[in-house]
Structure formats: C-alpha cells, structure tokens
Amino acid sequence: MRLFLGLFLMLLTADLAFAQTSYHKMGQKALIDGNFKAAVSNLEKALATDSSDVNTLYMLGYSYYHSASYKLAVNAFNRVILLKPAENSAFYYRGKARNIMANDTKGISNTDREKLLLLSIKDFSRAIELNAEDVKLYQNRAVAYRDYGVLKGQKIPNFYDKNKAISSFRSCISDFEKVLSITPDRRDIITQLADAKSYMQNLK
C-alpha cells in the first residue's frame, strides 16, 4: 500500500511538473508571437503549479503590460522584484505601468495620481541605479517628472504646489539633457525638453 501511494504521489508530481513546463512553453511562444492574451492564459496556469518561478512571473507581468492590464502587471512585477531584487527591467516596466495608470483620467483621484507618479519616478530611479547606461530609463523618468510637474502646477485648491512643480520640471530637464548627451540627434527629445522649459517658465 505504501509503495503504491509513493508511486502515485511521484506520478502526480511528475504530471504537475509536466503541465507547468507545458504551459510555460506555450505562454512563452504566445508572448514571442505577440499574442499576449494567450500568453497570459498559459502563464497563469503555469504559475498555478509553481507560484515562485521568477521567469514565468516576469513573462506574465510583461504580457499583462502589453495587454493593457496595468494593475495586474504591477502586481506581477512586485512579485518578480521580491524574488529578484536586482531585476532592473522589472522596475522599468512597473514604472511605465504606474505612469500610464496615473495618466488615465477616468476614475482616479489627483491624490492617487500623485502617488502613482511618485512611485513611477522611484521605480525608474532604482532601475538607473542598477543600470546607469540605459538611456530609455532617463527618458521615461523625465516623462514621469514632467507629468508630476504638470499635476502639481494645476491650480487645484489644497493640491497646487509651485515649488514641487518647479523642482520636478528641473529634474525632468536634467534627465532629458542626459538623454541628449548620449543621443544628441533625438529631435523628439529636443522638442520635449523645450516644452518642459517653457512650461516651467510659465508657472505662476
């Protein structure tokens, strides 16, 4: 009886491992093919048998992000970072997801928008600490700083803060200048830099 039970448990474990591997591979293929909804479906099933597989978690977060499921993406990357604290790309995508959520004008308060933008800036800053040579990190942090400056520059009672707005725009400008020091021919960045300087100068 014990022998039979042991064999049964061994086979059950093998079946679960095979299912996890199979769903992982199908999810990976769907991700590569750009079918992010199918990737999400398969990767969620893969995690059902191994919730601590960091590679599956990362692919799931990436697939959530590209499916516009930003809250789920943030949750997935939270788990990735918990398991792998030096994964700078997880901070990058979590920061982007938070920035996008902050700019969604439906059903979000200015207080929540502020929190998301500050968390986004923090994510990009951490990613830069881990990889200071990645130009897209400075560009995305500049955008988050700009968005925060615009938000705090709005004449909303008990919310408007000129000093915070100016400080954020200065950080935005510094990051855009950093991008241009690495890639000087970026016309899009030159335009965004000029716009940020103009907006800061017009703050009253």
Summary of the structure (lengths in Angstrom):
residues: 204
radius of gyration: 21.6
end to end distance: 82.2
largest distance: 82.2
contacts: 642
relative contact order: 0.07
helix: 79%
strand: 0%
